[in-house]
Amino acid sequence: MALILYAHPFSSYCQKVLIALWENDLPFTYKVIGEEPGVAEEHRALWPFAKFPTLVDDGRTIAETSIIIEHLGLRHPGPVRLVPADPEAALEVRFMDRVFDNYVMTPTQQAVGKVLGGGGTREEAIAAATPGLETAYAWLETHLAGRTWAAGDAFTLADCAAAPSLFYAPSVKVCENPADATHGQAFFADLV
């Protein structure tokens, strides 16, 4: 087994895959895009869209974070099954994965990208991201109540998505009333 991960340590999506690799103690070569000479060009030759992370598994290129994690579960299963065998439970895991990626991480990344790309001020970026993040925080607060992990009682793909999303989101929008977010705060504290 020769796994090579092309990634950047600050990318939430790369962190999501790193969590999956580390959770199952899978050996891999970590090629850091932007820090090691020639790695960005090598990566672009494998995945011309130049989005990361990208995994190479014995010569096969796999892109897109959730697909990479599912691939690892199929081809390199470890002690932690990140997508349950039960189809109903698997749907909940995939659903929560999408919630964290689309409704927490996307507005967070859009705000950061807007500022870093010179598309506006920090205040404008935060104002644009705030409604979506507030809605996500409120929804997660009720949805996480009574759960140990994002999709139930076991650590899954959804938690791989939750950790970096909830780590970065407060840099854009902090929950205004922490007393209203006891489930979300407790979940994040347990997660990290």
Disulfide bonds with the S-S distance in Angstrom:
none
